[in-house]
């Protein structure tokens, strides 16, 4: 094998790897700058959550349903776990 060709191929590979590394750093840097600018000038609207918007009777689960859920949990976990609070979403 010719050592001149081998040396040149290693140099080209090094230049290629360095170029890819620099391009990736460029993408990461300007991506972060873009994210910060968008978050600064176009913040996401925060929607207030109110508990009064959901009816109170929907939050309560029937006693039979709660017992069935607890029975299923007890069976699946071999009696090692149980539900402390069951709510309807």
C-alpha positions in Angstrom: 0.0 0.0 0.0 1.2 3.5 -0.8 1.8 5.5 2.3 1.1 8.8 0.5 -2.5 7.6 -0.3 -3.0 6.4 3.2 -1.9 9.6 4.7 -4.1 11.7 2.3 -7.1 9.5 3.1 -6.6 10.0 6.9 -6.3 13.7 6.3 -9.5 13.8 4.3 -11.3 11.7 6.9 -10.1 14.0 9.7 -11.3 17.1 7.7 -14.7 15.5 7.1 -15.2 14.5 10.7 -14.2 18.0 11.9 -16.6 19.5 9.4 -19.5 17.4 10.5 -18.7 18.2 14.2 -18.6 21.9 13.5 -21.9 21.8 11.6 -23.6 19.9 14.4 -22.3 22.4 17.0 -23.6 25.2 14.7 -27.1 23.5 14.5 -27.2 23.0 18.3 -26.2 26.6 19.1 -28.5 28.3 16.7 -31.3 25.9 17.6 -31.0 26.9 21.2 -30.9 30.6 20.3 -34.0 30.2 18.1 -35.9 28.4 21.0 -35.0 31.2 23.4 -36.1 33.9 21.0 -39.4 32.2 20.2 -40.1 31.6 23.9 -39.3 35.3 24.7 -41.3 36.9 22.0 -44.1 34.3 21.6 -44.7 32.8 25.0 -47.2 30.0 25.3 -50.6 31.1 26.7 -51.4 29.6 30.1 -55.0 28.6 30.4 -56.2 28.9 34.0 -57.7 25.8 35.4 -60.7 26.0 37.6 -62.2 23.3 39.6 -65.7 24.8 39.3 -65.8 24.0 35.5 -66.3 20.3 36.2 -69.4 19.2 38.0 -68.8 17.9 41.5 -70.9 14.8 40.9 -68.6 13.6 38.1 -65.6 13.5 40.5 -67.2 10.8 42.7 -67.0 7.2 41.7 -69.8 4.8 42.6 -69.0 2.5 45.6 -69.5 -0.6 43.5 -67.1 0.6 40.9 -64.5 1.5 43.6 -64.9 -2.0 45.1 -64.4 -3.6 41.7 -61.3 -1.5 41.0 -59.8 -2.3 44.5 -60.6 -6.0 43.9 -58.8 -6.0 40.6 -55.8 -4.2 42.1 -55.6 -6.7 45.0 -55.8 -9.6 42.6 -53.2 -8.2 40.2 -50.7 -7.4 43.0 -51.4 -10.5 45.1 -52.8 -8.3 47.9 -49.7 -6.1 48.2 -51.4 -2.9 47.0 -54.6 -1.1 47.2 -56.1 2.2 45.9 -56.3 5.0 48.5 -58.2 7.4 46.4 -60.2 6.8 43.2 -61.4 9.8 41.2 -63.1 10.2 37.8 -61.1 12.4 35.5 
